[in-house]
Amino acid sequence: MSGTLEGRIALVTGVGAGMGTSIATAFARDGATVVGADIDEPAGRAVMDELGPAASFVACDVARVAETHELVRQVVASNGRLDVLVNNAGVTRSLGFFDVTEDDWDLINSVNNRGLFFLMQAAARAMRDDGGGGRIINIASIAGKGYRGTSNVAYAGTKGSVIAMTRIGATQLARYGINVNSICPGVTRTALFDQVIDGLVDRLGGTRAEAEARAVRSIPLRRANDPDDIAALAVYLASDAARNVTGQSWNVDGGLVWD
Ligand SMILES: NC(=O)c1ccc[n+]([C@@H]2O[C@H](COP(=O)([O-])OP(=O)(O)OC[C@H]3O[C@@H](n4cnc5c(N)ncnc54)[C@H](O)[C@@H]3O)[C@@H](O)[C@H]2O)c1
């Protein structure tokens, strides 16, 4: 097989569902050796088993820093190095401003913010020590840029943090040839989207179809993303074509937000 990612060693988190599945699949199709990680071992392993001999799975809760260190160690031990990290795993719930609890805050931040940073740090350390440079792609959200339809305020905060860490990370890792970019998905049809729609129905009433229609009506192109829309940009950011692109946060959202 030949593709734009031929010979790359890639690590993708949250491969058991949604965008992670699409990104791992697109990377494998484009020739990368892909290690997928997920807290949900049966789901993650099933996805990676489908992708052939160049794909493998490691169980990991990205909120546990020791597990992310072990994950990067295993990727390097099995493949010699790590070229691309896609920090995709993320969690949220649909919550009103006054409903966010300390437990919600801690869970959402432990995965989307703290976990994402320490995996980025561990991957960058391996890339620096190898000397061959690398790519880090963080899955943020347009929630981090003020999208009013976000699932909750704490989640939006974590995604704003990802965008800020992408900029500073890109600056501080540039000397090692490591490019850091974010993708900011808009409304995207995944399990997480279904969960947010269910939460909206519980909180605001109406039917699922009405809640979905409300979400899509506000999108200028009148179309929610498929996970493959995110995977296509991830392939570009991991490829040679994006060698001079770093510190950017790219919206894929049908025109919802501009900056
Ligand atoms: N779906 C959307 O509309 C949307 C919009 C903007 C941004 N995002 C972001 O995109 C990313 C992917 O979201 P999705 O919609 O594909 O989600 P999803 O819920 O469909 O899939 C997320 C995957 O991550 C895994 N995961 C959850 N917690 C984990 C942990 N602690 N360690 C390892 N794996 C874990 C889950 O098991 C699951 O397989 C997230 O960062 C999310 O915040 C989603």
The ligand as an SDF file (V2000), in Angstrom:
LIG
                    3D

 44 48  0  0  0  0  0  0  0  0999 V2000
  -18.7740   14.9050   18.4380 N   0  0  0  0  0  0  0  0  0  0  0  0
  -18.7040   16.2140   18.4070 C   0  0  0  0  0  0  0  0  0  0  0  0
  -19.6720   16.9030   18.0210 O   0  0  0  0  0  0  0  0  0  0  0  0
  -17.4180   16.9110   18.7910 C   0  0  0  0  0  0  0  0  0  0  0  0
  -17.3100   18.2760   18.5110 C   0  0  0  0  0  0  0  0  0  0  0  0
  -16.1290   18.9360   18.8280 C   0  0  0  0  0  0  0  0  0  0  0  0
  -15.0740   18.2450   19.3970 C   0  0  0  0  0  0  0  0  0  0  0  0
  -15.1980   16.9250   19.6800 N   0  0  0  0  0  0  0  0  0  0  0  0
  -14.0160   16.2590   20.2640 C   0  0  0  0  0  0  0  0  0  0  0  0
  -13.5900   15.2290   19.4060 O   0  0  0  0  0  0  0  0  0  0  0  0
  -12.9370   14.1930   20.1510 C   0  0  0  0  0  0  0  0  0  0  0  0
  -13.5550   12.8520   19.7860 C   0  0  0  0  0  0  0  0  0  0  0  0
  -14.9430   12.9070   20.1010 O   0  0  0  0  0  0  0  0  0  0  0  0
  -16.0070   11.8660   19.5320 P   0  0  0  0  0  0  0  0  0  0  0  0
  -17.2200   12.6510   19.2620 O   0  0  0  0  0  0  0  0  0  0  0  0
  -15.4010   11.0000   18.4990 O   0  0  0  0  0  0  0  0  0  0  0  0
  -16.2590   11.0340   20.9010 O   0  0  0  0  0  0  0  0  0  0  0  0
  -16.8420    9.5570   21.1420 P   0  0  0  0  0  0  0  0  0  0  0  0
  -17.4810    9.6200   22.4890 O   0  0  0  0  0  0  0  0  0  0  0  0
  -17.6320    9.0770   19.9760 O   0  0  0  0  0  0  0  0  0  0  0  0
  -15.5020    8.6710   21.2370 O   0  0  0  0  0  0  0  0  0  0  0  0
  -14.5270    8.9710   22.1960 C   0  0  0  0  0  0  0  0  0  0  0  0
  -13.6140    7.7610   22.4070 C   0  0  0  0  0  0  0  0  0  0  0  0
  -12.6690    8.1440   23.4320 O   0  0  0  0  0  0  0  0  0  0  0  0
  -12.5920    7.1050   24.3940 C   0  0  0  0  0  0  0  0  0  0  0  0
  -12.2150    7.6580   25.7070 N   0  0  0  0  0  0  0  0  0  0  0  0
  -13.0030    8.3540   26.5580 C   0  0  0  0  0  0  0  0  0  0  0  0
  -12.3140    8.6250   27.6880 N   0  0  0  0  0  0  0  0  0  0  0  0
  -11.0780    8.0830   27.5410 C   0  0  0  0  0  0  0  0  0  0  0  0
   -9.9290    8.0250   28.3580 C   0  0  0  0  0  0  0  0  0  0  0  0
   -9.9380    8.5350   29.6160 N   0  0  0  0  0  0  0  0  0  0  0  0
   -8.8230    7.4060   27.8810 N   0  0  0  0  0  0  0  0  0  0  0  0
   -8.8300    6.8430   26.6580 C   0  0  0  0  0  0  0  0  0  0  0  0
   -9.8930    6.8580   25.8360 N   0  0  0  0  0  0  0  0  0  0  0  0
  -11.0020    7.4610   26.2760 C   0  0  0  0  0  0  0  0  0  0  0  0
  -13.9820    6.4880   24.4190 C   0  0  0  0  0  0  0  0  0  0  0  0
  -13.9630    5.1720   24.9780 O   0  0  0  0  0  0  0  0  0  0  0  0
  -14.3630    6.5270   22.9390 C   0  0  0  0  0  0  0  0  0  0  0  0
  -13.9240    5.3620   22.2560 O   0  0  0  0  0  0  0  0  0  0  0  0
  -13.0980   14.6020   21.6200 C   0  0  0  0  0  0  0  0  0  0  0  0
  -11.9170   15.2240   22.0700 O   0  0  0  0  0  0  0  0  0  0  0  0
  -14.2550   15.5750   21.5960 C   0  0  0  0  0  0  0  0  0  0  0  0
  -14.2310   16.4860   22.6660 O   0  0  0  0  0  0  0  0  0  0  0  0
  -16.3450   16.2400   19.3960 C   0  0  0  0  0  0  0  0  0  0  0  0
  1  2  1  0
  2  3  2  0
  2  4  1  0
  4  5  1  0
  4 44  2  0
  5  6  2  0
  6  7  1  0
  7  8  2  0
  8  9  1  0
  8 44  1  0
  9 10  1  0
  9 42  1  0
 10 11  1  0
 11 12  1  0
 11 40  1  0
 12 13  1  0
 13 14  1  0
 14 15  2  0
 14 16  1  0
 14 17  1  0
 17 18  1  0
 18 19  2  0
 18 20  1  0
 18 21  1  0
 21 22  1  0
 22 23  1  0
 23 24  1  0
 23 38  1  0
 24 25  1  0
 25 26  1  0
 25 36  1  0
 26 27  1  0
 26 35  1  0
 27 28  2  0
 28 29  1  0
 29 30  1  0
 29 35  2  0
 30 31  1  0
 30 32  2  0
 32 33  1  0
 33 34  2  0
 34 35  1  0
 36 37  1  0
 36 38  1  0
 38 39  1  0
 40 41  1  0
 40 42  1  0
 42 43  1  0
M  CHG  2   8   1  16  -1
M  END
$$$$
